[in-house]
Amino acid sequence: MQIDRGEFTNIGSHKLFRMIEGGDERYLPVVFEHGCGSSALLWSLVAPEIARITTTIVYDRAGYGWSELGPFPRTNERCISELYELLQIEGIKGPYILVGHSYGGLNVRMFTHKHPELVAGVVLVDSMHEDEMTARFPEEHRKGQLFAVKFFWFLQVLSKIGILKLLAVFKIFPGFSKTIRPFPKQIQGLLWKISFQKKSMVTAYNEFLNVQDGYAKVRGSKIKDIPLIVIKSGIVNEFYPGTKEEAKRIIREKLKEVANDMKNMSADGKMIEVHDSGHNIHIDNPQVVIDSIVKILKKTEKTGLLS
């Protein structure tokens, strides 16, 4: 992605950083939603390939990357309201193809539920699901979800006292180093600079803190019969400390179940399990995500020229 082409859009309460590329109006525009504690840059291995075909809209949600802090609480509903405002102000006409990773997948589902007339296709990349904090999952998984909330609380505390920024300067986050390794050096450098900002940690914590509101609003919702591809990670190795092997097996099984549930939200739904990828499929195996988006563009194209 051409970061230097990114601009700010004032949606009233704050400014959002966005990159709009491509521009071929023969095909529907594709809108990307990043995960919690993430940024638009993490779509850098996917979005540029789609921009060769059609208009792409990649943006930092309020509080992330180069975007300004937005109003609190940071609910899924507020996030999609701000995305709607961004698209309207920039004159990007729907319907859209929406692509969401993790928490962004939840936002995509809510946007589709609230504005069904504006959505022609959906790709969910290892999306969060509303049952992950219910008795449908083993207690260990629910504890892991709550631990994530506490983890982001801890990170925001470290960011407020300046420790997190110092750790990022010296790149003392082995897990993060591994995650961003597939990116070009320039993108890696930018990710180190923007990923551990105080505003981002405060925002991530607040998003996680309010995610139950989003879960409640999408529970049981359907997607009209439009193309839907649910991409699920095949490698699930992150568990709450002390989780026994049987519980791990059940958690993996349940994650596959809810992925199938999401696939069944549309009569035109499909589920793909990427066996060699972890949660960040758009980084570990971006071609799967690219191919899925292209499949939906083919189904929704206006001209018949995309081959």
N, C-alpha and C positions, 0 to 999 in steps of 0.2 A: 504494500500500500504506500501511496505517496503522502507521507506525513505532512510534508510542506504544503500540500494542497488542502489540508484540513482547515476548516473555518469554524467560527462560533455562530451559533444561532441563539438569539435572545428570545426566550419563551415567556418573558415577563418577570417571573420571580428569580430567574438565574439564566446563565448562558450554558449551552451544551456544545461540546466539541464534536464535530461530525466530519466525515469524509464521504463525499458523494462522487462516485467515479462511474466510468462506463458512459451510458447515455443513449444506447440504442433503444428507441421506443417501440421497436417491433416486438419486444418481449417484456414481460412484466418485471417491475423492479423487485429486487431482493433486499430485505431488511434483516440485519444481524443483531441479535441480542446476546451480550456476553454474560458470564456467570457472576456469582457473588464474589467480591474481593478481587475482581478481574478488571479488564479494560478492553477497549476496542482492538488494541494491538494484537491480542491473542487470536484474532481472525486473520492475521497476516499471511497464513499459508493457504487460506481458502478464498477470501474475498477477491484478491486480484485476479484469480482465474475466472471467477464469475463475472467480473467487470469486463472481461473480454467479450462477453455475450450480451450483457444487459446492464442497466443501472443498478449500482449497489449503494446501500446506505449503511455505513458502519459508524457507530457513535459511542461515546462514553456516557453512561448514565450519570446523573447528578452525583458529584462527590468522587468520581473515578477519573483517572487519567488527567486530561486537561480541562474537564468540565468543572464548573463551579459547584459548590455545595447547594443542595436544594432544600426545600422545606421538609420538616420532619412531622410525623413519623414516615420512614421510608417503606411504605407498603407497596405490594405488587400493583395495586390499583393506581396509586400515585405515579408509579414508574410508567405504566402504559398510557396514562393520561398525558404525561410529558412527552412520550414518544409520539403520540397522536398530534400534539401541538407542533412538535418539530416537523413532522411530515407535512402538515397543513401549511405552516409558515414557508417552508421551502418549496411548496408547490409540487411535491411528489405525489402524483395521483395514483390511487389504487385501481384495481385490487393489487395486493402485494403477495409475494412469497415470503413467509416469515421463517427465520432460522434462529433457534435458541438453544444455548448450551446450559445445562444444569438449572440454576435459578432463572436464567434467561428463558429456559423452556417453559417454566411456570408463567412468566410474563407473556410469552407468545400465546399460550393457551388462554390466558385471561383476555388478551387483545382480541383473539379470534371469537371468544364468547361475547365480548362487548360490541365488537364491530364486525359481525360475520360478513357483511356486504363488502368489506374492504380486504378480505383474505381469500386468495385463490389456491393456496397451497401452503403446507407446513412441513418443516423438518425439525424434529426434536432430537438433540444430541445429548444423550445420557441425561435426560431431564429429571429433575426432582419430581416426586409424586406425593400426593396428599396423604397417602396411607403410611408413609414412612415413619410417622410418629404415632401410629396407632397399634393396637394389639394384634393387628395382622402380621406384624414383624416381631421377632424375638426381642426381649427386653434389652439385650446387648446392643441391638441396632438403634433402639430408641435412645439409649444412653449415649451412643455415639453421636446422634443428631444433637442432643443437648450439649455434649462436649464441644461440638463445633461452635455453638453460641458462646460458650465460656471461653473458647480459644480466641475468638474475635474480640471478646471483651478484654482479654489479656493483651492482645496486640494493640488495641486502641489505647490502653493504659501506657504501654511501652512507647507508642507513637507520641503521646502527649508529653512525655518527659524526655523525648529526644533519643531514646535508646534505639528504637527501631530504625530511625534514619541513619544512625551510626553503623548499625549492623548491615544495612543496605549499602552504605558507602564502601565497606570492606567486603561486601558480598559474602556474608557469613550466613547463608541459607542454602545448605547443600541440596535440599529437596527442590528448591526453586531453581537452582542452577541446572539441575537435571531436567526439570520441566521445560525450560526455555531453550535447551541446547539445540533443538532442530531449527531455530530461527537464525537468520543472518545476524552477524555481529552487531550491525547498527541497531537492529530491533532489540537484541539482547540488552544493549547498553541503555536504550530508552526504557525498557521494561524495568531495569534496576532502578532507574531514576523515578519512575512514576508509581510503581506498584506498592510502595510502603509509606505513602504519604499519610499524614494524620487524618486528613479529610476522608481518605479512602477507607481507613480502618474504622473510623467512626461510622461511616456509611454502611460498611459491610456488617458491622455488629448490629446496627439498627435494622437492616434488611432481614437478617436472620431472626432477630428478636420479634419481628412482625410477620414472619412467614406463615404462621398459623392462620392469619386473616386471609392470606392468599389461598391457602389450602381450602379453607371453608368456602370461598367464593367459586372455586373451580370444581369442587367435589361433585362428581356425577355429571359434569357437563359433557356435552357432545360437540363434535366439530361437524358442521354440515358436510355432506358427502363430497369433499374435495380431496385431492391427492395429499396424503399424509405419510411421511416416512419417519419411523421411530428408530433411531440408531442407538444401540445399547453396547456398553463396554463388556468385553468378555473376561477381562482381568479385574477381579474384585479382591484386593488384598489389604485394604485399609479397614481395620476393625477396632472397636473399643478394646482397650487393654484387658487381657484376661478372657476374651471371648473363646469359648471352647469350639473344637472342630465341628461338632454337630450343629451348633448354633451358626457357625460360618456357612455350613452347607445350606441350612434353611434360609439364611439371609440371601445367599446367591440365588436360590430358587425363587424367593419372594420378589427379588429385584427383576427377575425375568418375567414373573407373573404380572407385575405392574407395568412393565414395558409392553406386554401383550395387551393389557387393559387399555393403555394409551393408543396402541395401534387400532384397537376396536372402536375408538371414538368416531372413526369415519368408516363408511362402507368401502372406501377406497384407500384403506390403510395397509401399510406394510411394515414389518419389523426386521431389522438387520442387526445381527449380533457380530461385533468385530472381535474375534477371539484373541487377537494379539495386541489389543489396546486396553489401556486403563481409562479412567474417567475423562481425560482430556483427548478425546478421539480426534478433535479438529487439529490437534498438535501431533499426536502419535501416528495417526493415519488420515491425514487431510483429504486424500484422494477419495475415500469412501464418502465423505461429506460433500465434496465437489460433485461426484457422480450422482449422489442423491438429489442435489439441487438441480442439476442438469436434467435428470429424469422428470422432475416436476415442471421445469421450464418447457420441456418437450410436450408434456401433457396439456400445458396451458398456453402454448404459443399461439399467436394470432395469424402467422404468415405461412407456416409450414416449411420455413427455410432452415430451421435448426436441425442438424443431422448428427 
